[in-house]
Amino acid sequence: MTDPVTILGEYRDAVEGTAVTESTVHLKSDDLFQNWRRVSLSADFIARYYSYFFPYKEKAQEMLDRESAENSISFVLNELIENTAKYSDAGKKEVEITICMLGTFVLFNISNFVKEELAESFLKVAHEILDGDPEELYIKKLEKNIEETTGGSGLGYLTLINDFGVALGFRLEKMGPDLVKVTVQAKMKFKEA
């Protein structure tokens, strides 16, 4: 990475609007990786907490109902947390999860630290996802994954885009020699504006 900060996609440092609620959780990537169940437990816990900001199905009008919100938030978070657990390869093993609920969307920021070489390959995947047709790319990646099991394909991000309408943004910040902080921002609409 030559630039100290690289931003791709729909990443925003500051978001306009007043947050209904906001939470930040700090975890260790090694803890998540060593016991994979912690990934889904973390995602499910946070999703359950946030689901109580949504109405029951009978009262949900032009927005997600409580059960749908919980399932969607859990799936999105699970995918994002799983990636940080798999791809934290630097000495700094901190994972930061920030969720902010605004007027019509939930904003997820998931950060971890990687070595520069991994950051470079991640940038290529991010460019490919953002520059391509998500549905076409999903099929192509799915077929490729059947033949190869190399990982790092971006299939999870494509699922978030295609199945949950998530808008993705990426921020990579050089923190020192061979240390890059990667933040993935996912914006999921839950209500029509």
DRENLO-313152 format. One record per residue (C-alpha): residue number from 0; x negated, y, z negated; residue in three letters. Coordinates in pm, whole numbers. Example, Ala and Ser with C-alpha at 12.3 -4.5 7.8 and 13.67 -1.06 7.14 Angstrom:
2
+-----+--------+--------+--------+-----+
:   i :     px :     py :     pz :  aa :
+-----+--------+--------+--------+-----+
:   0 :  -1230 :   -450 :   -780 : Ala :
:   1 :  -1367 :   -106 :   -714 : Ser :
+-----+--------+--------+--------+-----+
END
This chain:
193
+-----+--------+--------+--------+-----+
:   i :     px :     py :     pz :  aa :
+-----+--------+--------+--------+-----+
:   0 :      0 :      0 :      0 : Met :
:   1 :   -144 :    332 :    101 : Thr :
:   2 :    123 :    566 :    -38 : Asp :
:   3 :    163 :    598 :   -416 : Pro :
:   4 :    543 :    566 :   -377 : Val :
:   5 :    740 :    400 :    -98 : Thr :
:   6 :   1119 :    429 :    -81 : Ile :
:   7 :   1335 :    229 :    159 : Leu :
:   8 :   1708 :    202 :    221 : Gly :
:   9 :   1971 :    372 :      9 : Glu :
:  10 :   1756 :    421 :   -299 : Tyr :
:  11 :   1834 :    727 :   -513 : Arg :
:  12 :   1628 :    841 :   -812 : Asp :
:  13 :   1911 :   1059 :   -937 : Ala :
:  14 :   2275 :    976 :   -885 : Val :
:  15 :   2544 :   1239 :   -877 : Glu :
:  16 :   2840 :   1200 :  -1106 : Gly :
:  17 :   2902 :   1124 :  -1468 : Thr :
:  18 :   2838 :    771 :  -1583 : Ala :
:  19 :   3130 :    591 :  -1742 : Val :
:  20 :   2870 :    379 :  -1918 : Thr :
:  21 :   2505 :    285 :  -1878 : Glu :
:  22 :   2290 :      8 :  -2024 : Ser :
:  23 :   1925 :    -89 :  -2007 : Thr :
:  24 :   1779 :   -427 :  -2103 : Val :
:  25 :   1411 :   -519 :  -2117 : His :
:  26 :   1311 :   -883 :  -2069 : Leu :
:  27 :    991 :  -1076 :  -2004 : Lys :
:  28 :    965 :  -1245 :  -1666 : Ser :
:  29 :    783 :  -1542 :  -1820 : Asp :
:  30 :   1074 :  -1604 :  -2058 : Asp :
:  31 :   1315 :  -1605 :  -1765 : Leu :
:  32 :   1094 :  -1825 :  -1548 : Phe :
:  33 :   1018 :  -2081 :  -1821 : Gln :
:  34 :   1386 :  -2133 :  -1901 : Asn :
:  35 :   1585 :  -2064 :  -1587 : Trp :
:  36 :   1917 :  -2073 :  -1777 : Arg :
:  37 :   1823 :  -1737 :  -1931 : Arg :
:  38 :   1869 :  -1574 :  -1591 : Val :
:  39 :   2234 :  -1672 :  -1565 : Ser :
:  40 :   2296 :  -1614 :  -1938 : Leu :
:  41 :   2164 :  -1259 :  -1904 : Ser :
:  42 :   2370 :  -1192 :  -1591 : Ala :
:  43 :   2685 :  -1345 :  -1741 : Asp :
:  44 :   2652 :  -1155 :  -2068 : Phe :
:  45 :   2608 :   -816 :  -1899 : Ile :
:  46 :   2886 :   -891 :  -1648 : Ala :
:  47 :   3125 :   -991 :  -1924 : Arg :
:  48 :   3048 :   -670 :  -2114 : Tyr :
:  49 :   3109 :   -456 :  -1803 : Tyr :
:  50 :   3424 :   -644 :  -1704 : Ser :
:  51 :   3607 :   -483 :  -1996 : Tyr :
:  52 :   3592 :   -150 :  -1813 : Phe :
:  53 :   3819 :   -301 :  -1547 : Phe :
:  54 :   4196 :   -358 :  -1567 : Pro :
:  55 :   4371 :   -693 :  -1560 : Tyr :
:  56 :   4486 :   -813 :  -1219 : Lys :
:  57 :   4842 :   -689 :  -1270 : Glu :
:  58 :   4724 :   -331 :  -1327 : Lys :
:  59 :   4433 :   -318 :  -1080 : Ala :
:  60 :   4527 :    -92 :   -790 : Gln :
:  61 :   4276 :    -27 :   -515 : Glu :
:  62 :   3995 :   -153 :   -737 : Met :
:  63 :   3848 :   -479 :   -860 : Leu :
:  64 :   4035 :   -651 :  -1138 : Asp :
:  65 :   3860 :   -768 :  -1454 : Arg :
:  66 :   3796 :  -1127 :  -1343 : Glu :
:  67 :   3674 :  -1028 :   -995 : Ser :
:  68 :   3450 :   -759 :  -1144 : Ala :
:  69 :   3295 :  -1004 :  -1389 : Glu :
:  70 :   3228 :  -1261 :  -1115 : Asn :
:  71 :   3086 :  -1004 :   -872 : Ser :
:  72 :   2865 :   -830 :  -1128 : Ile :
:  73 :   2739 :  -1165 :  -1255 : Ser :
:  74 :   2652 :  -1287 :   -905 : Phe :
:  75 :   2474 :   -965 :   -807 : Val :
:  76 :   2279 :   -949 :  -1134 : Leu :
:  77 :   2191 :  -1318 :  -1124 : Asn :
:  78 :   2038 :  -1278 :   -779 : Glu :
:  79 :   1844 :   -965 :   -874 : Leu :
:  80 :   1717 :  -1102 :  -1207 : Ile :
:  81 :   1624 :  -1435 :  -1047 : Glu :
:  82 :   1403 :  -1253 :   -795 : Asn :
:  83 :   1219 :  -1063 :  -1068 : Thr :
:  84 :   1157 :  -1387 :  -1257 : Ala :
:  85 :   1028 :  -1564 :   -946 : Lys :
:  86 :    814 :  -1282 :   -813 : Tyr :
:  87 :    654 :  -1117 :  -1117 : Ser :
:  88 :    294 :  -1211 :  -1052 : Asp :
:  89 :    103 :   -926 :  -1214 : Ala :
:  90 :    -39 :   -906 :  -1565 : Gly :
:  91 :    251 :   -685 :  -1677 : Lys :
:  92 :    548 :   -920 :  -1721 : Lys :
:  93 :    819 :   -667 :  -1809 : Glu :
:  94 :   1154 :   -676 :  -1632 : Val :
:  95 :   1386 :   -378 :  -1673 : Glu :
:  96 :   1755 :   -403 :  -1591 : Ile :
:  97 :   1961 :    -85 :  -1581 : Thr :
:  98 :   2329 :    -83 :  -1497 : Ile :
:  99 :   2525 :    236 :  -1454 : Cys :
: 100 :   2896 :    246 :  -1387 : Met :
: 101 :   3007 :    558 :  -1201 : Leu :
: 102 :   3340 :    666 :  -1056 : Gly :
: 103 :   3367 :    424 :   -767 : Thr :
: 104 :   3063 :    198 :   -792 : Phe :
: 105 :   2826 :     10 :  -1018 : Val :
: 106 :   2458 :     85 :   -971 : Leu :
: 107 :   2200 :   -181 :  -1060 : Phe :
: 108 :   1828 :    -99 :  -1092 : Asn :
: 109 :   1606 :   -402 :  -1151 : Ile :
: 110 :   1231 :   -344 :  -1190 : Ser :
: 111 :    931 :   -571 :  -1224 : Asn :
: 112 :    557 :   -562 :  -1158 : Phe :
: 113 :    369 :   -743 :   -883 : Val :
: 114 :     24 :   -754 :   -731 : Lys :
: 115 :    -34 :   -542 :   -424 : Glu :
: 116 :    -47 :   -837 :   -184 : Glu :
: 117 :    300 :   -952 :   -293 : Leu :
: 118 :    428 :   -593 :   -267 : Ala :
: 119 :    309 :   -579 :     95 : Glu :
: 120 :    494 :   -899 :    188 : Ser :
: 121 :    802 :   -777 :     -1 : Phe :
: 122 :    795 :   -455 :    203 : Leu :
: 123 :    806 :   -659 :    525 : Lys :
: 124 :   1112 :   -851 :    402 : Val :
: 125 :   1282 :   -528 :    288 : Ala :
: 126 :   1219 :   -362 :    628 : His :
: 127 :   1354 :   -667 :    808 : Glu :
: 128 :   1672 :   -669 :    594 : Ile :
: 129 :   1735 :   -297 :    625 : Leu :
: 130 :   1652 :   -272 :    996 : Asp :
: 131 :   1837 :   -583 :   1116 : Gly :
: 132 :   2196 :   -694 :   1149 : Asp :
: 133 :   2270 :   -855 :    809 : Pro :
: 134 :   2508 :  -1124 :    939 : Glu :
: 135 :   2285 :  -1226 :   1229 : Glu :
: 136 :   1977 :  -1221 :   1008 : Leu :
: 137 :   2153 :  -1435 :    746 : Tyr :
: 138 :   2223 :  -1712 :   1000 : Ile :
: 139 :   1868 :  -1692 :   1133 : Lys :
: 140 :   1717 :  -1710 :    782 : Lys :
: 141 :   1948 :  -1995 :    683 : Leu :
: 142 :   1838 :  -2199 :    983 : Glu :
: 143 :   1473 :  -2120 :    912 : Lys :
: 144 :   1509 :  -2223 :    545 : Asn :
: 145 :   1642 :  -2562 :    653 : Ile :
: 146 :   1317 :  -2620 :    842 : Glu :
: 147 :   1081 :  -2453 :    592 : Glu :
: 148 :   1095 :  -2417 :    215 : Thr :
: 149 :    851 :  -2129 :    179 : Thr :
: 150 :   1080 :  -1892 :    -14 : Gly :
: 151 :   1078 :  -1513 :     -3 : Gly :
: 152 :   1319 :  -1510 :    291 : Ser :
: 153 :   1556 :  -1242 :    164 : Gly :
: 154 :   1859 :  -1472 :    187 : Leu :
: 155 :   1980 :  -1362 :   -156 : Gly :
: 156 :   1971 :   -995 :    -60 : Tyr :
: 157 :   2154 :  -1073 :    264 : Leu :
: 158 :   2422 :  -1258 :     65 : Thr :
: 159 :   2469 :   -949 :   -154 : Leu :
: 160 :   2509 :   -731 :    155 : Ile :
: 161 :   2735 :   -968 :    350 : Asn :
: 162 :   2953 :  -1110 :     73 : Asp :
: 163 :   2968 :   -825 :   -179 : Phe :
: 164 :   2921 :   -515 :     38 : Gly :
: 165 :   2616 :   -413 :   -164 : Val :
: 166 :   2398 :   -129 :    -34 : Ala :
: 167 :   2031 :   -189 :   -113 : Leu :
: 168 :   1744 :     46 :   -178 : Gly :
: 169 :   1385 :    -29 :   -271 : Phe :
: 170 :   1121 :    175 :   -454 : Arg :
: 171 :    761 :     58 :   -478 : Leu :
: 172 :    524 :    259 :   -695 : Glu :
: 173 :    153 :    196 :   -720 : Lys :
: 174 :     75 :    188 :  -1093 : Met :
: 175 :   -296 :    107 :  -1078 : Gly :
: 176 :   -546 :   -117 :   -907 : Pro :
: 177 :   -351 :   -417 :   -777 : Asp :
: 178 :    -37 :   -330 :   -978 : Leu :
: 179 :    290 :   -220 :   -814 : Val :
: 180 :    621 :   -152 :   -983 : Lys :
: 181 :    906 :   -275 :   -763 : Val :
: 182 :   1258 :   -146 :   -825 : Thr :
: 183 :   1550 :   -288 :   -633 : Val :
: 184 :   1861 :    -76 :   -642 : Gln :
: 185 :   2195 :   -232 :   -557 : Ala :
: 186 :   2508 :    -23 :   -522 : Lys :
: 187 :   2834 :   -215 :   -541 : Met :
: 188 :   3164 :    -37 :   -477 : Lys :
: 189 :   3453 :   -143 :   -697 : Phe :
: 190 :   3710 :    121 :   -611 : Lys :
: 191 :   3822 :    303 :   -299 : Glu :
: 192 :   3738 :    674 :   -313 : Ala :
+-----+--------+--------+--------+-----+
END
